[in-house]
């Protein structure tokens, strides 16, 4: 499953400041059973707006991590509240199917031609 949230950097702060904290938190969270990686994206044209995507084996795995959240993570997240506002977008199941074009063929996927 995917857990998505949006980060708005407060005036006087930078996305790089948040990214440094993100790396520290991510390193800890990725040790949890079921963790499958995290990504942080900056919006084109708005360097103060970020999209965070955390991948988990299941909702149950993510819920278990939340239930026993590390105190270091709590402290880092408290620090980041001074530099950003976070809005949870939601939790999403893995897609039942994915349509992806072959990397070497421009245009629509072969299966849709």
C-alpha positions as CSV (number, residue, x, y, z in Angstrom):
1,X,0.0,0.0,0.0
2,X,1.0,3.6,-0.4
3,X,0.7,6.3,2.2
4,X,0.8,9.8,0.7
5,X,1.0,13.2,2.2
6,X,1.7,16.7,1.1
7,X,4.3,19.0,2.7
8,X,4.1,22.8,2.6
9,X,7.3,24.5,3.6
10,X,6.7,27.6,5.7
11,X,8.1,31.0,4.7
12,X,11.7,31.4,5.8
13,X,12.5,27.7,5.5
14,X,13.6,25.4,2.6
15,X,12.6,22.1,1.2
16,X,16.2,21.0,1.8
17,X,15.8,21.5,5.6
18,X,12.7,19.3,5.5
19,X,14.5,16.7,3.3
20,X,17.3,16.4,5.8
21,X,14.8,15.5,8.5
22,X,12.9,13.2,6.1
23,X,16.1,11.2,5.5
24,X,16.6,10.8,9.3
25,X,13.0,9.6,9.8
26,X,13.0,7.4,6.7
27,X,16.1,5.6,7.8
28,X,14.4,4.6,11.1
29,X,11.0,3.8,9.6
30,X,12.5,1.6,6.9
31,X,13.7,-0.8,9.6
32,X,10.1,-1.6,10.5
33,X,8.7,-4.9,9.2
34,X,6.8,-4.4,6.0
35,X,8.5,-1.1,5.0
36,X,9.2,-0.9,1.3
37,X,10.7,2.5,0.7
38,X,10.0,6.2,0.7
39,X,10.1,8.9,-1.9
40,X,10.0,12.7,-1.7
41,X,9.0,14.8,-4.7
42,X,9.2,18.6,-5.2
43,X,6.4,20.2,-7.2
44,X,7.5,21.7,-10.5
45,X,7.2,25.4,-10.2
46,X,6.7,25.5,-6.4
47,X,9.9,24.4,-4.5
48,X,8.0,24.8,-1.2
49,X,5.4,22.1,-2.0
50,X,6.5,18.4,-1.7
51,X,4.7,15.1,-2.2
52,X,5.8,12.2,0.1
53,X,5.1,8.6,-0.8
54,X,5.8,5.8,1.7
55,X,5.4,2.2,0.4
56,X,4.3,-0.6,2.8
57,X,3.7,-4.3,2.4
58,X,0.2,-3.8,3.9
59,X,-1.9,-1.3,5.8
60,X,-1.5,-3.6,8.8
61,X,2.3,-3.3,8.6
62,X,2.1,0.5,8.5
63,X,-0.5,0.6,11.4
64,X,1.8,-1.6,13.5
65,X,4.7,0.8,12.9
66,X,2.5,3.7,13.9
67,X,1.4,1.9,17.1
68,X,5.0,1.6,18.3
69,X,6.5,4.7,16.7
70,X,10.0,5.3,17.8
71,X,10.6,8.3,20.2
72,X,13.4,9.6,17.9
73,X,10.9,9.8,15.1
74,X,8.4,11.6,17.3
75,X,11.1,14.2,18.2
76,X,12.2,14.7,14.6
77,X,8.6,15.2,13.5
78,X,8.0,17.7,16.3
79,X,11.1,19.6,15.0
80,X,9.8,19.7,11.4
81,X,6.4,21.2,12.5
82,X,8.3,24.5,12.9
83,X,9.3,24.5,9.2
84,X,6.3,22.9,7.5
85,X,2.7,21.9,7.5
86,X,1.8,18.3,6.6
87,X,-1.5,17.3,5.0
88,X,-2.3,13.6,4.8
89,X,-3.7,12.7,1.3
90,X,-4.5,9.2,2.2
91,X,-3.8,5.5,2.1
92,X,-4.0,3.7,-1.3
93,X,-4.0,0.0,-2.2
94,X,-1.6,-1.3,-4.8
95,X,-3.2,-1.2,-8.2
96,X,-4.8,-4.4,-9.5
97,X,-3.1,-3.7,-12.8
98,X,-0.6,-1.3,-14.2
99,X,-0.3,-0.1,-17.8
100,X,3.3,0.9,-18.5
101,X,4.7,1.6,-22.0
102,X,7.9,-0.1,-22.9
103,X,10.8,2.2,-22.3
104,X,12.1,2.0,-25.9
105,X,8.9,2.6,-27.8
106,X,7.5,6.1,-27.9
107,X,3.7,6.6,-27.9
108,X,0.9,4.6,-26.2
109,X,1.6,1.2,-24.7
110,X,1.7,-1.6,-27.3
111,X,-1.3,-3.2,-25.5
112,X,-3.4,-0.1,-26.2
113,X,-2.5,0.2,-29.9
